Amino acid sequence: MKITNFSIDTGKMNNNAHFRIAHISDLHKKTFGENNSFLIRQIEKICPDAVFMTGDMISRSSKDITPLKHLITGLSENFPVYYSMGNHEKDAAVTNRKLYTELMEFAGKYCTVLDNDTCFIKNENFTLRISGLTVPQEC
């Protein structure tokens, strides 16, 4: 696991406001600690305003999403979680429809799933527009 911190100043936030994001991507069914407890603790230390999960949290060979479910529920207890799909999730829609359906139904309960969709995060200092672009499978 690699944790990288950086700041972006857009000049669009009022009163020197900040918005901290924890971004997780491309785990490919990898886990960090039992039930992803180590990864959850590391994210809790960051105290993000939101968690962005941007695809390939599973692999094409995934048969069980229990570790990912633990990660999603563990994070969603304390933070809003936004999930967009990668090519491995989209491939599962064809190759393992049952797993894909299970993931989408579960994620839909605990996350904001952005599948070619946009939502807005608003507070008193700014409005942040986020989008999840799902790249179509190649023929």
N, C-alpha and C positions, 0 to 999 in steps of 0.2 A: 504494500500500500504506500502511496506517495501523497503527501499533503502539501499543497502549494497555496500560499497566500498572496493575493495581489489586490490592489485597489484601482478602481476606475472612477475618475472624476468627470462626470458628464456636464456639470454646471447647471443641471436641470432640477436639482433638489433644493428645497427651501431650507433656510436656517441651518446650514451645514448638516443636514440630515444624512443618515447613512442607512443602507440596507445590506445586510450580510446574507450571502447565499452559500450553502454547502452544495456542491455539485458532484454527483456520483455518476460515473459512466463506465460502461464496458467491464462489468464485473465478470461476465461470462460464467455465471453460476459459482464463482469463487466465494468463499466465506472467510470471515475474519473473526475468529472466536466462536464459541458454541452459540448457535442461533444468531450469529453476527453480532454478538454482544460487544466485542472489541470495537468494531466499526461504529456501532451505535454510540458507545461511550466517547469515541474520538469526535464524533459530530456534535454530541451534547457539549463537549468542552468548547467548541467553536461558538455555540449559542447563535445559530443562524436564525434569521427572520423567516427563511423558507429553505426547503431542500428541493433541488432539481435533480431528478433521475432521468438521464437522457439516453436511454436505450442500451441494448445488449446486456441487460441485467441477467438474461438467460443465454444459453447457447443452443445451437441447433440440436445438440445431443441431449438436452435437458429432459429428464423424465419426472423430476420432482421439484416443485417450487417452494417447498417448505422453508428453506433458509431465506429466500427472498420475501416470503410472507412475514417471517419474523422481523426482517429488516424494515419492511414497510410499516408494520404495526408498531414496532419499537420507536420509529421516527415520528409517525403520525400522532403518537400520544402527546408530543411536545411541540411539533412544528407542522405547518402546512407543507404537504408534499405534492409536487407536480411531476407527473410521469409522462414522458414521451417515448415512443417506441423506436427501436433500432431495427436493423435488417434481420437480426436473429428472432425478435418477437414476430415480425411480419412473416418470416419463413415458417414459424411455428403455426401460423394461421392456416397454412397449407399442409405442412408435414405432420403436425400433431395438433389437430383442431381441439381436442379435449383439453390439452395443457394450455393452449392459447385462450380458450374460453374461460378456464379456471383463473388464469392470470388476469384477464380483463375484468371479469366479474369481481375478483378480490380487490384489484387495484382501484376499481371504480367506487368501492366502499370506503377506502382509506385515503385515496389520493384524488387530485384533479388530473384526469387523464387527458392529455392534449394530443389528439390524433387528427392532424391537419386542422387544428383548432387554435383559437386565441382566447386568452382571458386577461383580466386586469386585476392587479394588486394595488389597492388604494389605501392611503392613510392621509393624515393631515398635511404631510409635507410633499407628497408626490403621487403620481399614478404610474405604475410600471406595467407595460404591456408585454406579455410573454406568449410565445407561440410554439407549438410542437408540430414540426413538419415531418410527416411520414413519407419516406422515399419509396416510390413504387418498386415492386419487385421487377427485375428484368425478365424479359421473355426468354 
